[in-house]
Amino acid sequence: MLTRSILGAVAAVLIAAPVAAQTITLKLNSPAPPRSYLHSGVFEPWAKAVEADAGGTLKIQMFYGGTLGHFGVTYDRVVDGVADIGFILTAMAGGKLKQQDVASLPFETKTSTEAAVALWKLYEKGVTAPEFNQIKPLGIWVFPNAALHTKDLVKALEDVKGKKLVASNLIAAKIATSLGATPVTFRPDEAYQAISRGIADGGLMPFTGMAVFKVNEVAKHHLDAALGSDSALLFMNKQKYDSLPAQAKAAIDKHSYLPLTEKLGAKTTEEWLRTRNIVKDRVVTLSPAEEKRWQEALAPIAKDWAANTPSGAKVLEAFRAEVATVRAGKK
């Protein structure tokens, strides 16, 4: 009887052991440079928190610097299962996330946090949810408003005319054109080379991107104005998420969505201040009268976007309402 009990116990251990030991590895691809503040400041703490609450069911493996694909292909890499989780600029999702560009419109928001929360609320309330039918959003946020980084000093509209400016998305290109410049299309990680080689005279990019991609080494003047921004996304292959055990899903749910969105917005705002200070002695701002001229020059961009984006007018109205709610402290 004792022998039979021992054998039964051993058999139970042998059967249970493979299940208990099974850990699912999720590959997270970030095209940002390895030392990006997003990695150490947000993605890695998020991954550790998820792993801890997943109870051994999950391991999240990081791939930085575009190891599994650059910004232009990461959306497809995740959808195809080459990576399980990805970070992208939504403008580089092959036209699949057009409504997220509402945050790229000039003079619409003041901080990354208010823009990030507004975008998440639009998704959560179903306004933009259909755009995410192929993927599972984990956090949506917005980089700080783009500054204008140029070789020559820019303080007025007249200073921009005729210049060639790096623009990483369609709205940035329209901003450049509306200011009298010529947009040249490059990814953020290509801006340094474009400016250093004289292909461009400067570029539209937040101070955070300026620091990551070292644009301040080739563009010595920096105009701080609310020239729109890039919305961004941390997202997951939907089928992969659905296949996870309940504890793994619960861990991801606990640390993602609005809480992760708020962390990404807050960390980005913090990083904006730090990186702006790198070149603070070379930063200029527009006078109130000059800013009004720029707003008037760029106002048609929002109208055009609303008219030519699916449900654009509805999205723009809802976005402005959510931004106003955040500013009023009612989020």
Stockholm file with secondary structure:
# STOCKHOLM 1.0

chainA/1-331         MLTRSILGAVAAVLIAAPVAAQTITLKLNSPAPPRSYLHSGVFEPWAKAVEADAGGTLKIQMFYGGTLGHFGVTYDRVVDGVADIGFILTAMAGGKLKQQDVASLPFETKTSTEAAVALWKLYEKGVTAPEFNQIKPLGIWVFPNAALHTKDLVKALEDVKGKKLVASNLIAAKIATSLGATPVTFRPDEAYQAISRGIADGGLMPFTGMAVFKVNEVAKHHLDAALGSDSALLFMNKQKYDSLPAQAKAAIDKHSYLPLTEKLGAKTTEEWLRTRNIVKDRVVTLSPAEEKRWQEALAPIAKDWAANTPSGAKVLEAFRAEVATVRAGKK
#=GR chainA/1-331 SS CHHHHHHHHHHHHHHHHHHHHCCEEEEEEECSCTTCHHIIIIIHHHHHHHHHHTTTSEEEEEEETTTTCCTTTHHHHHHHTSCSEEEEEGGGSTTTTGGGGGGGSTTSCSCHHHHHHHHHHHHHTTSSGGGGTTEEEEEEEECCCCEEEESSCCCSHHHHTTCEEEESSHHHHHHHHHTTCEEEECCGGGHHHHHHTTSCSEEEECHHHHHHTTGGGTCCEEEECCCCCCEEEEEEEHHHHHHSCHHHHHHHHHHSSHHHHHHHHHHHHHHHHHHHHHTGGGEEECCHHHHHHHHHHHHHHHHHHHHHSTTHHHHHHHHHHHHHHHHTTCC
#=GC SS_cons         CHHHHHHHHHHHHHHHHHHHHCCEEEEEEECSCTTCHHIIIIIHHHHHHHHHHTTTSEEEEEEETTTTCCTTTHHHHHHHTSCSEEEEEGGGSTTTTGGGGGGGSTTSCSCHHHHHHHHHHHHHTTSSGGGGTTEEEEEEEECCCCEEEESSCCCSHHHHTTCEEEESSHHHHHHHHHTTCEEEECCGGGHHHHHHTTSCSEEEECHHHHHHTTGGGTCCEEEECCCCCCEEEEEEEHHHHHHSCHHHHHHHHHHSSHHHHHHHHHHHHHHHHHHHHHTGGGEEECCHHHHHHHHHHHHHHHHHHHHHSTTHHHHHHHHHHHHHHHHTTCC
//
